[in-house]
């Protein structure tokens, strides 16, 4: 994807945030702060990569869906960092919202981003049929059937070691489903075949597990300055490192890279190369 498109998406991401006129002294500032702090934009990048591969003329129309995913992801991070969850003081190299402001503001900013994601999708320059399918896909994978369920399991089973299958279930829901939805939503926008939608979703689940394994390794091996958030924050959680140790987790990572790369072979050459570059950049 050209740098120009990425820059345009960043501008779009901020410009579509609510512009709240009120006498609240800092709610509007808090609302945009964590989005402006940056982030990898991993999920939007996946969606836009699929659109560029199949229907490049729809790239700018797809910005709304990419933004909606980033709003959902960012709301989840804001809530994850709250004292009732992880009690983290740093995110994206920036003080977390409850540290800068207060817990109520952080909670409500997360709530606002969550609901605003679906407003942005509903007003997208796409057909009503496509918008309904996108809303269904994002809510399915971001809510009680996906990310929220994963978060509930993650929190409940702190300090209670899960076996490998349950660990996978946790992280498929908490992390992988939203990544899988990003790829599938790109396919929905392009009106690809159901076979391509399903394949991209399966690749997304594997990519999401790989993402979580890498995140667990980073948490265990790097310092806070390097990663822009508190390190060793998963000590009481069900992580791959806590279950297997660092070396065996690295082996799991290598195995998962192979699984993903094998599935990429069934994609069109452009998207195969794009996703391979993503694997190389983030996981090798």
C-alpha positions, 0 to 999 in steps of 0.5 A, a space after each residue: 500500500 502506498 504511503 500516501 494512502 496510509 497518510 490519507 487513512 490516518 487523516 480520515 481516522 482522526 477526522 471522523 471522530 466525534 466533534 463534541 461541543 459541550 461545556 465538559 472541560 476535557 472530554 473532547 480532548 480525551 476522545 481523540 488522545 489515544 487515536 492520535 498517540 499512534 499505534 501499528 494500525 495492523 487491523 486497518 492495514 489488513 482490511 485495506 490490503 484486501 481491498 487493494 488486492 481485489 478492488 483498488 478503486 474502492 480503497 477510499 470507500 473502505 476507509 470507514 470500515 478500516 476506521 471502525 475496526 481501529 475504533 473498536 480496537 482502541 476502545 478495547 485497549 483503553 478499557 484493558 488499561 483501566 485499574 479494574 483490568 490491567 491497571 496500566 499506566 502507559 499505552 502507545 508510549 503515552 500515559 493512559 487516559 485514566 492516568 491523564 484524566 480519571 477512570 470515568 473519562 477513560 471508561 466513557 471514551 472507550 464506550 464512545 469509540 465502541 458505539 461510534 465505530 458502528 455510526 461510521 460504518 452505517 454512514 459509509 459510502 458503500 451499499 446498504 447490503 454491504 454495510 449491514 454485512 460489515 456491521 454484523 461481522 464487526 459486532 459478531 467478532 468484537 462483542 459477546 461472541 468474540 473479543 468481549 468473551 475472550 476478555 471475560 475469560 482472560 480476567 476470570 482465569 488470572 492466576 488460574 493456569 489454563 491448558 493449551 486448548 483453553 488458552 487457544 480458545 481464550 486468545 482466538 476470541 480476545 485477539 484473533 477474531 477481530 484480526 480475522 474480521 479485518 480480512 473478511 470485511 475487506 473481502 465483503 467490501 470487494 464482493 469476493 466469493 464466499 470461499 475467499 471470505 472463508 479462507 481469509 477469515 481462517 488465515 486471520 485466526 491463525 494470524 491472530 494467534 501468531 500476533 498473540 504469541 509475538 505479543 506474549 514474547 515481547 511482554 516477557 523479553 523487552 522493556 517498557 520503553 521499547 514497547 510503549 506500554 508496561 512490560 512483564 504485565 502478563 505475569 498473572 495471565 494465561 499467556 503462551 510464555 507462562 504456559 510454555 516458557 520463552 524457548 518453547 513459545 518461540 517454537 510455537 511461533 515458528 510453527 504458526 508462521 509456517 501454518 499462515 504461510 502455507 495458507 497464503 499460497 491459495 491467495 491471489 499473487 498481490 495479496 499473498 505478497 502483501 500478507 507475506 510482507 506483513 508476516 516478515 515485518 511483524 513476526 520474523 
